Structures are given as C-alpha cells and as structure tokens.
Amino acid sequence: MSVIYVLLTISLVVAIIFFIAFIISVRHGQYDDSYTPSVRMLFEDELVKPKKSKVKSK
C-alpha cells in the first residue's frame, strides 16, 4: 500500500513539472503563431536568382 503513495507522489511531482514547463513556454510565446505552419507548405518557395556580375575583359 505504501508503494501507491510513493507512485502517486512521484506522478504529481512530474505533472507539476510539466505544467510549469507549459506555463513558461506559453509566457515566452511558444504557441503564438498557430496558423502559419499549417499554411506554409501550400506556398511555393521563391527561388532567388544570383546576380550576374559584369566582368570587364581586357
């Protein structure tokens, strides 16, 4: 029966740690942008063409 109390205590400590980590990540803006990642794959990446440098021939 004492094992149940130990496991219950450990699980509560782990749950509190994860809850604190979640609150910290929300306060630092980890979950602010939820729209862009789902739409990002729908847009094609624009290829940037390298500029041709003019070489003066002698």
VOKE-785108 format. One record per atom (N, C-alpha, C, O): residue in three letters; atom name; x, y, z. Coordinates in nm, 3 decimals, padded with zeros to 5 digits. Layout:
VOKE-785108
  res  atom       c1       c2       c3
  ALA    CA        X        Y        Z
...
***
This chain:
VOKE-785108
  res  atom       c1       c2       c3
  MET     N   00.082  -00.119   00.000
  MET    CA   00.000   00.000   00.000
  MET     C   00.086   00.126   00.000
  MET     O   00.046   00.229  -00.054
  SER     N   00.204   00.118   00.059
  SER    CA   00.292   00.235   00.063
  SER     C   00.349   00.267  -00.075
  SER     O   00.386   00.381  -00.103
  VAL     N   00.356   00.166  -00.160
  VAL    CA   00.406   00.189  -00.296
  VAL     C   00.311   00.281  -00.371
  VAL     O   00.356   00.363  -00.451
  ILE     N   00.184   00.268  -00.350
  ILE    CA   00.085   00.354  -00.416
  ILE     C   00.107   00.500  -00.377
  ILE     O   00.097   00.588  -00.462
  TYR     N   00.135   00.526  -00.253
  TYR    CA   00.160   00.663  -00.209
  TYR     C   00.287   00.719  -00.274
  TYR     O   00.291   00.836  -00.312
  VAL     N   00.390   00.637  -00.285
  VAL    CA   00.514   00.681  -00.349
  VAL     C   00.490   00.711  -00.496
  VAL     O   00.534   00.815  -00.546
  LEU     N   00.421   00.622  -00.566
  LEU    CA   00.393   00.643  -00.707
  LEU     C   00.302   00.764  -00.730
  LEU     O   00.320   00.838  -00.826
  LEU     N   00.206   00.782  -00.643
  LEU    CA   00.116   00.897  -00.653
  LEU     C   00.194   01.027  -00.632
  LEU     O   00.172   01.125  -00.704
  THR     N   00.284   01.029  -00.536
  THR    CA   00.365   01.147  -00.511
  THR     C   00.456   01.178  -00.629
  THR     O   00.467   01.293  -00.671
  ILE     N   00.521   01.075  -00.684
  ILE    CA   00.610   01.095  -00.798
  ILE     C   00.532   01.143  -00.919
  ILE     O   00.579   01.232  -00.991
  SER     N   00.415   01.088  -00.944
  SER    CA   00.336   01.131  -01.059
  SER     C   00.286   01.274  -01.044
  SER     O   00.278   01.348  -01.142
  LEU     N   00.252   01.313  -00.923
  LEU    CA   00.211   01.452  -00.900
  LEU     C   00.327   01.548  -00.921
  LEU     O   00.309   01.657  -00.977
  VAL     N   00.446   01.510  -00.877
  VAL    CA   00.564   01.595  -00.897
  VAL     C   00.594   01.609  -01.046
  VAL     O   00.622   01.720  -01.093
  VAL     N   00.588   01.500  -01.120
  VAL    CA   00.614   01.505  -01.265
  VAL     C   00.507   01.589  -01.334
  VAL     O   00.540   01.667  -01.424
  ALA     N   00.382   01.575  -01.296
  ALA    CA   00.274   01.654  -01.355
  ALA     C   00.292   01.803  -01.327
  ALA     O   00.268   01.886  -01.414
  ILE     N   00.334   01.836  -01.208
  ILE    CA   00.357   01.978  -01.174
  ILE     C   00.475   02.033  -01.255
  ILE     O   00.470   02.148  -01.299
  ILE     N   00.578   01.954  -01.273
  ILE    CA   00.694   01.998  -01.353
  ILE     C   00.651   02.025  -01.498
  ILE     O   00.690   02.127  -01.555
  PHE     N   00.572   01.935  -01.557
  PHE    CA   00.526   01.956  -01.694
  PHE     C   00.431   02.076  -01.703
  PHE     O   00.433   02.149  -01.802
  PHE     N   00.350   02.097  -01.602
  PHE    CA   00.260   02.212  -01.602
  PHE     C   00.338   02.343  -01.595
  PHE     O   00.304   02.439  -01.662
  ILE     N   00.442   02.346  -01.514
  ILE    CA   00.526   02.466  -01.504
  ILE     C   00.599   02.491  -01.635
  ILE     O   00.610   02.605  -01.679
  ALA     N   00.648   02.385  -01.699
  ALA    CA   00.715   02.399  -01.829
  ALA     C   00.617   02.451  -01.934
  ALA     O   00.654   02.532  -02.019
  PHE     N   00.493   02.406  -01.930
  PHE    CA   00.391   02.454  -02.023
  PHE     C   00.361   02.602  -02.001
  PHE     O   00.353   02.678  -02.097
  ILE     N   00.346   02.643  -01.876
  ILE    CA   00.318   02.783  -01.845
  ILE     C   00.434   02.872  -01.890
  ILE     O   00.411   02.980  -01.945
  ILE     N   00.557   02.828  -01.869
  ILE    CA   00.673   02.906  -01.911
  ILE     C   00.677   02.918  -02.064
  ILE     O   00.706   03.026  -02.116
  SER     N   00.648   02.810  -02.134
  SER    CA   00.651   02.817  -02.280
  SER     C   00.540   02.905  -02.335
  SER     O   00.560   02.971  -02.437
  VAL     N   00.425   02.907  -02.271
  VAL    CA   00.317   02.995  -02.315
  VAL     C   00.354   03.141  -02.291
  VAL     O   00.327   03.226  -02.376
  ARG     N   00.416   03.169  -02.180
  ARG    CA   00.455   03.308  -02.150
  ARG     C   00.566   03.357  -02.242
  ARG     O   00.575   03.478  -02.268
  HIS     N   00.649   03.267  -02.293
  HIS    CA   00.755   03.308  -02.385
  HIS     C   00.709   03.306  -02.530
  HIS     O   00.791   03.328  -02.620
  GLY     N   00.583   03.282  -02.556
  GLY    CA   00.529   03.292  -02.690
  GLY     C   00.551   03.171  -02.779
  GLY     O   00.552   03.184  -02.901
  GLN     N   00.569   03.056  -02.721
  GLN    CA   00.593   02.936  -02.799
  GLN     C   00.472   02.899  -02.886
  GLN     O   00.490   02.844  -02.994
  TYR     N   00.353   02.929  -02.842
  TYR    CA   00.232   02.886  -02.912
  TYR     C   00.156   03.003  -02.974
  TYR     O   00.036   02.992  -02.998
  ASP     N   00.223   03.114  -03.000
  ASP    CA   00.153   03.232  -03.053
  ASP     C   00.105   03.213  -03.195
  ASP     O  -00.010   03.244  -03.225
  ASP     N   00.189   03.163  -03.284
  ASP    CA   00.154   03.152  -03.424
  ASP     C   00.112   03.009  -03.456
  ASP     O   00.196   02.921  -03.475
  SER     N  -00.017   02.987  -03.462
  SER    CA  -00.065   02.853  -03.493
  SER     C  -00.118   02.842  -03.635
  SER     O  -00.156   02.733  -03.678
  TYR     N  -00.122   02.952  -03.709
  TYR    CA  -00.178   02.950  -03.844
  TYR     C  -00.070   02.930  -03.950
  TYR     O  -00.091   02.852  -04.044
  THR     N   00.041   02.997  -03.939
  THR    CA   00.143   02.994  -04.043
  THR     C   00.201   02.855  -04.070
  THR     O   00.214   02.819  -04.187
  PRO     N   00.235   02.775  -03.971
  PRO    CA   00.292   02.644  -04.003
  PRO     C   00.199   02.554  -04.084
  PRO     O   00.246   02.472  -04.163
  SER     N   00.069   02.567  -04.065
  SER    CA  -00.022   02.480  -04.138
  SER     C  -00.040   02.525  -04.282
  SER     O  -00.082   02.446  -04.366
  VAL     N  -00.009   02.650  -04.312
  VAL    CA  -00.028   02.703  -04.446
  VAL     C   00.105   02.715  -04.521
  VAL     O   00.105   02.730  -04.643
  ARG     N   00.215   02.708  -04.450
  ARG    CA   00.346   02.729  -04.510
  ARG     C   00.373   02.632  -04.624
  ARG     O   00.436   02.670  -04.723
  MET     N   00.328   02.508  -04.613
  MET    CA   00.357   02.411  -04.717
  MET     C   00.276   02.436  -04.843
  MET     O   00.306   02.378  -04.948
  LEU     N   00.173   02.519  -04.837
  LEU    CA   00.092   02.547  -04.955
  LEU     C   00.156   02.651  -05.047
  LEU     O   00.122   02.658  -05.165
  PHE     N   00.247   02.730  -04.996
  PHE    CA   00.312   02.833  -05.075
  PHE     C   00.442   02.779  -05.133
  PHE     O   00.518   02.708  -05.067
  GLU     N   00.466   02.815  -05.259
  GLU    CA   00.590   02.773  -05.322
  GLU     C   00.702   02.866  -05.279
  GLU     O   00.682   02.987  -05.265
  ASP     N   00.818   02.809  -05.260
  ASP    CA   00.933   02.890  -05.226
  ASP     C   00.981   02.963  -05.350
  ASP     O   00.994   02.903  -05.457
  GLU     N   01.008   03.090  -05.336
  GLU    CA   01.060   03.167  -05.448
  GLU     C   01.210   03.145  -05.456
  GLU     O   01.282   03.160  -05.357
  LEU     N   01.255   03.111  -05.575
  LEU    CA   01.398   03.091  -05.594
  LEU     C   01.462   03.226  -05.622
  LEU     O   01.413   03.304  -05.703
  VAL     N   01.570   03.251  -05.555
  VAL    CA   01.643   03.376  -05.573
  VAL     C   01.752   03.350  -05.675
  VAL     O   01.840   03.266  -05.656
  LYS     N   01.746   03.425  -05.785
  LYS    CA   01.847   03.409  -05.889
  LYS     C   01.969   03.492  -05.852
  LYS     O   01.956   03.608  -05.813
  PRO     N   02.087   03.432  -05.865
  PRO    CA   02.208   03.509  -05.833
  PRO     C   02.229   03.618  -05.937
  PRO     O   02.205   03.599  -06.056
  LYS     N   02.275   03.732  -05.891
  LYS    CA   02.301   03.844  -05.982
  LYS     C   02.428   03.816  -06.061
  LYS     O   02.529   03.770  -06.007
  LYS     N   02.421   03.845  -06.190
  LYS    CA   02.538   03.825  -06.275
  LYS     C   02.629   03.946  -06.259
  LYS     O   02.588   04.060  -06.278
  SER     N   02.750   03.920  -06.225
  SER    CA   02.846   04.029  -06.212
  SER     C   02.912   04.054  -06.347
  SER     O   02.950   03.962  -06.419
  LYS     N   02.923   04.179  -06.377
  LYS    CA   02.985   04.215  -06.505
  LYS     C   03.137   04.213  -06.487
  LYS     O   03.193   04.284  -06.403
  VAL     N   03.199   04.131  -06.567
  VAL    CA   03.344   04.122  -06.563
  VAL     C   03.399   04.197  -06.683
  VAL     O   03.364   04.168  -06.797
  LYS     N   03.483   04.292  -06.656
  LYS    CA   03.543   04.369  -06.764
  LYS     C   03.658   04.289  -06.825
  LYS     O   03.751   04.248  -06.756
  SER     N   03.648   04.270  -06.954
  SER    CA   03.757   04.197  -07.022
  SER     C   03.861   04.296  -07.070
  SER     O   03.827   04.408  -07.110
  LYS     N   03.984   04.256  -07.066
  LYS    CA   04.094   04.346  -07.105
  LYS     C   04.132   04.327  -07.247
  LYS     O   04.222   04.394  -07.296
***
